[in-house]
Amino acid sequence: MSGKHPERLRKRAEFLAVRGGEKRRGRLFLLELRDRGDEKPARVGFTVTKKCGNAVRRNRIKRRLREAVRLYAADAMAVGVDYVVVGRSDILDASFDALGAELARRIREKR
């Protein structure tokens, strides 16, 4: 557990670019990733659809995801890769350790 914050994706165009890459589905979230082909640090973005609930609920999901990435998965992120984590409602019911372990496992996964 490092506690370092990876750089963030902020613009819609950056999120849309990642959608064209690889997808890794899970019960708690969908992980989308795309290799940019450069040596810059990894970047991560978070999104939660309105299907998951109102703004308060969606923001709670995003906060849990951000913290789980910071504590469990930031070290596993590859240089030159953009990641988008699409949260699902089940995140609020899962234990934080289970969420972090699942995130780290999906990010390390090789395909």
N, C-alpha and C positions, 0 to 999 in steps of 0.2 A: 504494500500500500504506500504509494508515493505522496499523493496529495497535490500533484502538479496539475494545473489546468491546461488542457490542450487548447489550441486556437479555435475560434468559433466561426462557423459559417453564418453569415448574416443576410446576404442578399438572395432574393428569390431565384435569380439566375444560377447561383451556386447550388442551391437545393435541387433545382431542375436538372442540372448537369449530372448530379450524383444519381438521379433516378434511372439514368441510362446504363448504370453499371451493374454490379453483382448484387443479388438479394439473398439474405439469409433469414429465413423465417423462424420464429419461435413463438411460444405461448404468450410471453410477456411483451414482446416487441418485434418489429421487423427492422433488421439492420441492412441498410443499403450502403455500398461502398464503391468507390471509383478511384483508380490509380491515375493521378494527374501526370505522372511521368517526370516529376522534378524532385529536387532534394530538399524542399521546404518542409517545415514541420507538418504533422498530421493536423487536420481540422475536423471539427465535429459540429453537427447541428441537430436540433431536437424538434420534433413536431408531434402534435397530438390532434387527431381529427375531432370535429364536433360530435361525432358519434359517441365519444367517450364521456360526454357530459358537459356541464356548464363551464364557464371560464375558471372558476375556482378549482374545480376538479381537474381540468386540463393542466392548470399551472402546478398543482400538487404533483401530478404525474411527471411533468417536465423537471421540477425541482428534484424529485427522487432520482430521475435519470441523470441529471447533471452531476449530482453528488456521487452516484454509483460509478460514473465514468471517472470522476476525479480520484476516487479512492481505490477502485479495483481495476480499471481498464486503461487508464491513460498510458501506462508503461507498455502495454501490448500493442498500441497503435503504431502502424508502420509509417515511416517517413514518406512523404509524397502521396498520401492517400487521404481522400475526403470520406467521412462517415456521416450518415444521417440515421438517427434512431427514431423510428416511428413508434411511439408508446401506445400501449393498449390499456384498457381499464383494469385488467388483472394485476397491474403493477401495484395498485394501492392495497391489494390483499396479500401480496407476496411479502415474505420477509426480506429485509434489506440485504442480508447476506446472500440469499438465494438470487436476488436481482443482480447483485454485483458479480457473483460467480458466473451466472448465465451470460452477462455482458462480456466479461473477460473471455469466456470460452468461445463465444461467437466471433469475437474480434480476432482471436488467435487462430481460429479455424482456417485450414488451408484447402483451397479447391483447385 
